Amino acid sequence: MPEYNPKNEVAKKQYEDALLHGKCRDPKTVKAVWNSINLFEEFTRYADFRTLDADQAKAFKAWLEKKVNKNGDSLSIATMRSTLQSLREFFEWLAIHPQYIRKVDGRAVQYLRLSDNANRAGRASREKVPPTLQELSKALTAMPSDTDIEKRDRALFAFTVITCVRDDALVSLKMKDVDAQRKTVWQDPKHVRTKRRKGINTRFVSQVMPEAEEIVLDWLKYAQDVLGLKSNEPLFPKTLVENDASTMAFRANGLSREHWANAQPVREVFKVAFQRVGQPYYHPHLFRKTVVKWAQQNCSQLEFKALSQNLGHEHAMTTYNAYGDLSVDEQFQVIAKIGAAHAELANVPMDAILQEVARRTSK
């Protein structure tokens, strides 16, 4: 059985260039598309892309439903949905390619689609319960801060609480991106890996957890005065790992002057922090939901808009839709209290109301 089709490889490479340079897609996105196309070739045994027809498309969907992953589990609906979407876009592009025009059955492309019900099921997800502020405070308080590594870990936990910076952006921040005096962060898309490479101005939301702000400010001073980190060096440097000559084993030995390559070490820090106090692991992205829930109860409309921009959202409704969902328990509690404030006001004597109005207007 062939391991590749030369004609297909040429088309795939041209499509990769079209995504990277024509549509400016992220390399990670392009890699996922490439994997989807490879999966289709695995099914067709590397048949020429021009052989696509309705029967082949339907057979591929049936094959995809039976395929298992490396753990022996069936592919999720979300995985099948994204795979078919990537293939659909690829064949739509191929159908208008000068070398393939009128050679690819454009009608068959539409068969690379899940049913409407399956699509809805693929978009559904279980409720992700965020940590409470009390749980975050408990975990932060229990974090040690004796060594440089421990100081860094505690500071990045606190920094995430009061800024809600995404973890991939967090590991790419530099010292110069944070203004300790103004308590602000400039997420510069030139080097900070923000979502969709947006430039984001963020201010510490100190009201959420004042002790977290104090820890962050202490770290900024320590990093500059003691560690000697320069403006262009990482805000949270990765751990320096060296080989122990006596044991020939690798061990942590302070901090380096380099950025982490990705956010996985940050997540490990968070896992350990929560395990230390007997709490389940909360992904750092859930901190955004925690802060939004706090804002729903404590912020005016204007303040909520400011917080939304702090998170990098252009529209406040994006913040509401992404992080503002109530849990079922919260929904029931709010419903039960509807009208309670009005009922309390109704029991206040009119004389008392007039006296309060007169007092406030006389100021």
C-alpha atoms as one frame of an Amber mdcrd trajectory, in Angstrom:
protein
   0.000   0.000   0.000   1.434   3.450  -0.895   2.398   5.739   1.943   1.656
   8.933   0.018   0.411  10.242  -3.317   2.834  12.670  -5.042   0.002  14.596
  -6.748  -1.845  14.938  -3.465   1.293  16.177  -1.717   1.657  18.993  -4.243
  -1.960  20.052  -3.692  -1.589  19.875   0.095   1.546  22.009   0.028  -0.164
  24.622  -2.143  -3.141  24.662   0.222  -0.822  25.031   3.213   0.744  28.103
   1.569  -2.720  29.497   0.790  -3.740  29.174   4.454  -0.500  30.520   5.902
   0.103  33.391   3.507  -3.218  33.960   1.762  -5.547  33.691   4.761  -2.854
  34.359   7.397  -3.914  31.369   9.493  -1.945  30.394  12.570   0.568  27.542
  11.980  -1.159  25.492  14.706  -4.456  25.798  12.830  -2.800  24.788   9.563
  -1.244  21.741  11.231  -4.689  20.630  12.442  -6.055  21.012   8.886  -3.138
  18.996   7.526  -3.904  16.206  10.021  -7.543  16.126   8.875  -6.495  15.768
   5.248  -4.047  13.006   6.198  -6.881  11.197   7.949  -8.953  11.346   4.765
  -6.017   9.949   2.759  -5.619   7.153   5.279  -9.215   6.159   4.560  -8.894
   6.396   0.753  -5.481   4.718   0.803  -3.974   7.797  -0.764  -6.265   7.876
  -3.761  -6.102  10.971  -5.953  -8.203  13.802  -4.512 -10.028  13.948  -7.847
 -11.711  10.647  -7.045 -13.946  12.329  -4.466 -17.620  11.585  -5.042 -20.748
  11.334  -2.923 -20.249   7.657  -2.127 -16.664   8.232  -0.996 -17.714  11.162
   1.206 -20.506   9.153   2.850 -18.213   6.162   3.351 -15.585   8.379   4.966
 -18.142   9.716   7.474 -19.143   6.155   8.363 -15.474   5.203   8.771 -14.848
   8.253  10.947 -17.694   7.265  13.283 -16.090   3.857  13.853 -12.502   5.054
  14.229 -10.923   5.051  17.696  -8.187   7.262  19.127  -4.932   6.152  20.743
  -6.792   5.471  24.011  -9.216   3.134  22.297 -12.139   5.552  22.570 -14.397
   6.602  19.722 -13.722  10.011  18.249 -15.787  12.762  19.820 -18.477  14.487
  17.807 -16.493  17.722  18.120 -13.429  16.044  16.559 -15.459  14.592  13.687
 -17.140  17.934  13.147 -13.863  19.871  12.923 -12.299  17.189  10.695 -15.166
  17.323   8.209 -15.214  21.112   8.247 -11.488  21.236   7.431 -11.947  18.758
   4.590 -14.949  20.633   3.229 -12.996  23.878   3.084 -10.047  22.093   1.460
 -12.122  20.513  -1.308 -13.987  23.771  -1.903 -10.611  25.414  -2.457  -9.475
  22.505  -4.632 -12.616  22.711  -6.790 -11.608  26.194  -8.002  -7.877  25.458
  -8.267  -6.658  25.909 -11.886  -5.275  22.342 -12.001  -8.387  20.771 -10.461
 -11.248  22.895 -11.740 -14.023  20.737 -13.190 -12.064  17.675 -11.994 -13.377
  17.675  -8.406 -17.044  16.950  -7.825 -18.157  20.080  -5.996 -21.543  18.538
  -5.236 -19.897  15.741  -3.257 -18.169  18.258  -0.988 -21.465  18.977   0.772
 -21.660  15.350   1.867 -18.686  16.003   4.165 -20.995  17.305   6.862 -22.562
  15.930  10.045 -26.295  16.100  10.558 -27.735  19.225  12.189 -28.403  17.294
  15.397 -24.835  15.962  15.492 -23.478  19.459  14.883 -25.465  20.814  17.812
 -24.276  17.943  19.985 -20.688  18.657  18.939 -20.966  22.261  20.075 -22.477
  21.300  23.422 -20.222  21.062  26.458 -20.516  20.286  30.128 -20.724  23.176
  32.527 -17.263  24.301  33.625 -17.591  25.399  37.222 -15.034  28.095  38.052
 -13.290  28.372  41.415 -14.696  30.775  43.970 -12.621  33.724  45.137 -12.387
  32.003  48.517 -10.905  28.886  46.898  -8.400  30.969  44.955  -7.403  32.874
  48.071  -6.946  29.646  50.031  -4.716  28.142  47.332  -2.673  31.342  46.995
  -2.180  31.716  50.747  -0.852  28.163  51.019   1.768  28.599  48.293   5.327
  28.747  49.694   7.645  31.626  48.811  11.089  30.736  50.154  13.015  30.077
  46.926  13.105  32.083  43.699  11.061  29.393  41.973   8.402  29.459  44.699
   8.264  33.263  44.609   7.757  33.154  40.843   5.051  30.490  41.066   3.121
  32.372  43.721   3.420  35.628  41.776   2.176  34.163  38.496  -0.821  32.651
  40.318  -1.609  36.038  41.892  -1.006  37.833  38.597  -3.532  35.587  36.838
  -6.152  36.349  39.489  -5.963  40.146  39.169  -5.345  40.394  35.406  -7.047
  37.290  33.953  -4.303  37.170  31.321  -4.475  34.006  29.218  -1.778  31.490
  30.126  -0.124  31.527  26.684   0.144  35.315  26.900   1.381  35.034  30.479
   4.498  33.056  29.555   5.404  35.485  26.763   5.147  38.700  28.818   8.304
  40.705  29.428   9.260  42.879  32.376   8.703  46.019  30.294   5.076  45.058
  29.666   4.056  45.744  33.283   3.933  49.219  34.823   4.088  48.778  38.600
   3.279  52.430  39.265   0.126  52.504  37.162  -0.632  48.827  37.884  -1.168
  48.139  34.195  -0.149  45.547  31.624   0.390  46.186  27.923  -0.097  42.893
  26.097   1.972  43.803  23.060   1.011  41.498  20.168   4.485  41.927  18.672
   5.796  39.441  21.225   2.920  38.542  23.579   0.884  35.579  22.360  -2.552
  37.091  22.796  -5.623  35.555  21.210  -5.773  36.587  17.546  -2.719  38.748
  18.300  -4.753  41.644  19.656  -3.083  44.417  21.602  -4.698  44.519  25.051
  -4.389  47.156  27.769  -5.099  45.566  31.154  -5.226  47.072  34.622  -4.940
  45.106  37.845  -8.425  44.325  39.181  -7.136  44.820  42.714 -10.608  44.863
  44.269 -10.992  41.153  43.564  -8.146  40.119  45.842  -5.951  42.884  47.380
  -3.423  40.386  48.756  -2.784  39.104  45.223  -1.858  42.600  44.049   0.603
  42.947  46.930   2.282  39.672  45.940   2.586  40.800  42.311   4.095  44.167
  43.259   6.558  42.438  45.596   7.590  40.121  42.762   8.141  42.991  40.336
  10.450  44.689  42.833  12.258  41.436  43.671  12.675  40.479  40.014  14.210
  43.849  39.198  16.268  44.597  42.316  17.400  41.113  43.393  17.246  38.922
  40.286  18.322  41.782  38.058  15.817  41.023  35.302  16.045  43.564  32.505
  13.129  45.168  30.681  13.348  42.801  27.720  13.578  39.634  29.827  10.653
  37.391  30.874   8.249  38.585  33.539   8.095  34.971  34.759  11.304  33.193
  33.658  11.338  29.460  33.177  13.072  27.167  35.642  16.785  26.615  35.097
  17.385  22.871  34.829  20.957  21.610  35.191  22.666  18.260  35.297  23.877
  17.197  38.749  27.406  15.859  38.225  27.255  13.677  41.343  23.996  11.915
  40.514  23.896  12.485  36.721  20.274  13.547  37.140  18.611  16.768  36.070
  17.423  19.101  38.804  15.943  22.577  39.125  18.499  25.218  40.005  16.834
  28.623  40.209  15.516  30.659  37.316  16.881  31.169  33.839  16.616  34.267
  31.661  14.390  32.595  29.092  10.676  32.367  28.407   8.790  29.100  28.742
   8.096  27.627  25.307   4.417  27.078  26.149   1.934  27.348  29.000   2.103
  23.733  30.199   4.493  24.498  33.108   2.079  27.194  34.318  -0.750  24.691
  34.430   1.455  22.342  36.431   2.071  25.143  38.941  -1.670  25.621  39.290
  -2.297  21.887  39.717   0.204  21.682  42.566  -1.247  24.804  44.206  -4.758
  23.378  44.255  -3.606  19.897  45.299  -1.788  21.401  48.270  -5.093  22.560
  49.773  -7.124  19.526  48.677  -8.981  21.267  45.866  -9.663  20.027  42.342
  -7.551  21.480  39.540  -8.941  24.619  37.959  -7.558  25.593  34.567  -6.194
  29.178  34.694  -8.658  30.211  31.983 -11.490  29.609  34.464 -10.190  32.507
  36.564 -11.705  34.805  33.938 -15.112  33.337  34.658 -14.599  33.764  38.404
 -13.846  37.468  37.999 -16.766  38.009  35.591 -19.150  36.389  38.086 -17.810
  38.726  40.758 -18.315  41.686  38.399 -21.925  40.743  37.678 -22.737  41.251
  41.330 -20.477  44.214  42.090 -20.117  46.346  38.961 -22.235  48.967  37.257
 -22.846  48.773  33.524 -19.971  51.196  32.889 -17.637  49.252  35.169 -18.548
  45.967  33.503 -17.740  47.470  30.088 -14.325  48.520  31.392 -13.719  45.009
  32.742 -14.742  43.551  29.395 -12.093  45.636  27.645  -9.630  44.606  30.360
 -10.158  41.012  29.230  -9.520  41.947  25.612 -13.132  41.896  24.420 -14.448
  44.524  22.022 -18.049  44.043  23.131 -19.418  43.542  26.644 -21.852  40.938
  25.292 -18.841  38.803  24.351 -17.878  38.772  28.027 -21.437  37.964  29.096
 -21.792  35.156  26.561 -18.361  33.641  27.181 -18.146  33.836  30.966 -21.429
  35.144  32.357 -23.539  31.992  32.373 -25.063  31.169  35.737 -24.938  27.683
  37.168 -28.294  26.022  37.744 -28.015  26.698  41.502 -27.200  30.363  40.883
 -30.089  30.620  38.444 -32.536  29.254  41.028 -31.184  31.510  43.800 -31.568
  34.637  41.679 -35.073  33.653  40.579 -36.096  33.090  44.205 -34.922  36.596
  45.175 -36.633  38.449  42.330 -38.668  41.339  43.759 -37.220  41.017  47.263
 -35.608  44.466  47.119 -38.853  46.031  45.903 -40.768  44.281  48.675 -38.421
  45.706  51.310 -38.831  49.195  49.869 -42.616  48.853  49.911 -42.504  48.388
  53.708 -40.608  51.651  54.266 -42.925  54.471  55.516 -43.386  57.330  53.049
 -42.253  59.859  55.672 -38.927  58.080  55.995 -38.458  58.069  52.212 -39.193
  61.826  51.989 -36.775  62.553  54.823 -34.004  60.603  53.088 -34.679  62.412
  49.793 -34.530  65.773  51.567 -31.277  64.801  53.300 -29.571  63.822  50.062
 -30.749  66.853  48.078 -29.604  69.258  50.813 -25.980  68.199  50.429
